[in-house]
């Protein structure tokens, strides 16, 4: 027991320092470890940088001026999104809507590009995304009631989401003249040849003189002791009361005479 040597205890802090020193020596004196540390540092830097900077989306398209007019089927074909301004119009149940903000759906390359610049009523009713390049007006007269109900439901959705442009004109139908002040209401044309007769000052005076005076004013102009004239209804009531009184007296007199005779 006496020959045994005492081993001094190494503090825990010294052990940690020694471990870190050995790790640093391995990194510094090993080229492979240096490369790995550099790659990890670059990756961490890119991760933090991507989190701080938001992802840049596509630039917003310039807002087009509002269009307000009616279209024929041939005119509507020109607004399929392939023209210079990129405007896309779609007709549903006789109404034309500007669906440019939904260009990714109805514009070139979109899933519903077949409806761009066309009347989509029949395709929406039959759930068929087909392109209709005909320049003839489709009156939808052969659709079933269920299909027409589907068209009206689609029309309500278009009204809520997109801007109404105008109407899809039938053959021979004239376009509506929309005013600049009220873009939602067409201006009503005044029939020609009809004019409102002008009222002169002499005609106004003559009309006032010919008009009968008010009964109230007539009563006010008379003296305060004047009594209202009796009306036919009041006279009839008075006559009825007098007749009833006469009959009552006759019955009473006949009853008295009968009692005396008995």
Helices and strands as residue ranges (DSSP letters): H 12-28, H 31-52, H 73-76, E 89-92, E 95-98, G 100-102, H 103-106, G 113-115, H 121-126, H 145-161, E 163-167, H 201-210, H 215-221, H 232-261
